[in-house]
């Protein structure tokens, strides 16, 4: 792990393009941080407590200022299992209130139990889900050490609670998992229709650099948003046609032309599940 500078006071670390495993300590997502005049503001906490400790070491290599806040873009495991390390360091955790839907769900509990097995020893019996100290209801502007952080609720999209973080002084946008670069997005139970709309909304920000939730930073946001946008649109078109025509999923999946996307990392691991979940969503929209 090595922090990369993307603006005068802004940095990020880039996770591997892989599924989470014990061998990579669940380091499969990005996290960012901004060194303000008084403290450090972190965006997302990575996928295990040891990873978060390594991120803290990277921050201390750059500055001795304390971490005052962690801004959570959404409550997926690879972005939040490191929160307890930042809490021990004295940080205030900030997230959208809609995160409570997942945080209090059986899905979150079962995912953590499974992760304690598959990601051991990096995620173990001491790893816990950490709620926010500050729950937001929509858009908020946070001012820390001479910097303004525009916290914008853009969900439901990838998750119901999606939040992006715009730092106007740096012309940087931390986009969370609304944007995937260089790999197939994870769709899960996403609202793909609203996700597409939220991607269009990201282009309204005045930025020079966009840091996605996965993949390298972008200095051409309009171009680099296109992969996520077009993939979601293609899923909706192919699976939507099948749902409207009452065509079985297996037939629709087999007939679809995946050639534009099948060469991307994690296509084999994620595409079929993404298509099936989109098929189910399109059935609901049809009804």
Secondary structure by P-SEA (a helix, b strand, c coil): cbbbbccccccbbbbcccccccccccccccccccccccbbbbccccccaaaaaaaaaaaaacccccccbbbbcccccccccaaaaaaaabbbbbbbcccccccccaaaaaaaaaaaacccccccccbbbbbbccccccbbbbbcccccccccccccccccbbbbbbbcccccccccccccccccccccccaaaaaaaaaaaaacccccbbbcccccccccccccaaaaaaaaaaaaaaaaaaaaacccaaaaaaacccccccccccccccaaaaaaaaaaaaaaaac
